[in-house]
Amino acid sequence: MIPTLTYLQFHLVFTLPLVAALWYLTPEYDRVRRRRATVGITVLVAIAYAYTTPWISYMIRRGAWSYGEGAVFVRALSIPLGEYLFFGIQTVIAGFVLHRIGFDPAFREGDFDRRPRVAGVLVGLSMVAGGLWLVSLDDAFLYLGGLIAWVGPVLALQWSVGGGYLARTPRVWLTVTLVPAVYFWIVDRIAIGMGTWVLSTELTTGVAVLGLPIEEMLFFASANLMTVNGLVLFEWVLDWNDRRTAVEGSIATVPDDVGPGND
């Protein structure tokens, strides 16, 4: 019989060493870029805790998943300490991978194009409606539908702000979404196999890929996607503000007597 891997052991083996390795491999930035990258990750960690805690607590209390005997030692709001650690660790890993791969946060003309922004909002709102509809159909869609509805508002908000930028940089955010997701899929499958957490057979679809439930696959992909989009848009907005401030400053410094008709 395979011994149960505790949640804290899971982090000690699979996530914390990865955080340390990615931190060591982070690129050298100038002072301004380093500060922005640090603030961006910190802000996204705070948002992850605020937005994810109520949803995870609800799913655990409904019984969408549970934890193996002896895998959890401390809980708050029904959520194990290891789960709380995961909120921050996954966000940090996605952030480090993003900066290791690299991205250009520069604002370009057309980034405020209305079409991709509207399309993104419509997709996000459709996800909310579709997810809630799935939940109403059958208990087996609780995790899947709840997940889709949970992701929808964030994507709608992100695309409403920077849909033009996201539409012209899909290679970056798709790559950085999938690279950590694949790693988490692998270690999640290991944790399920070792009994760290157990998914409900009544509240999930039962569809799996190589033993990994599709709900778990979508969770890690969507959590990474929200994180990556949030980080790139954070620095993109700052770059847009830098350019706007520079233009306003240059206009303000033009002498009043300089203009047409003045010699």
Sequence and secondary structure as in RCSB ss.txt:
>XXXX:A:sequence
MIPTLTYLQFHLVFTLPLVAALWYLTPEYDRVRRRRATVGITVLVAIAYAYTTPWISYMIRRGAWSYGEGAVFVR
ALSIPLGEYLFFGIQTVIAGFVLHRIGFDPAFREGDFDRRPRVAGVLVGLSMVAGGLWLVSLDDAFLYLGGLIAW
VGPVLALQWSVGGGYLARTPRVWLTVTLVPAVYFWIVDRIAIGMGTWVLSTELTTGVAVLGLPIEEMLFFASANL
MTVNGLVLFEWVLDWNDRRTAVEGSIATVPDDVGPGND
>XXXX:A:secstr
      HHHHIIIIIHHHHHHHHHT     HHHHHHHHHHHHHHHHHHHHHHHHHHHHHHHHTSEEE TTS   E
ETTEEHHHHHHHHHHHHHHHHHHHHH       TTTT HHHHHHHHHHHHHHHHHHHHHHHH GGGHHHHHHHHH
HHHHHHHHHHHHHHHHHH HHHHHHHHHHHHHHHHHHHHHHHHTTSEEE SSSS   EETTEEHHHHHHHHHHHH
HHHHHHHHHHHHHHHHHHHHHHHHHHHTS TT STT  
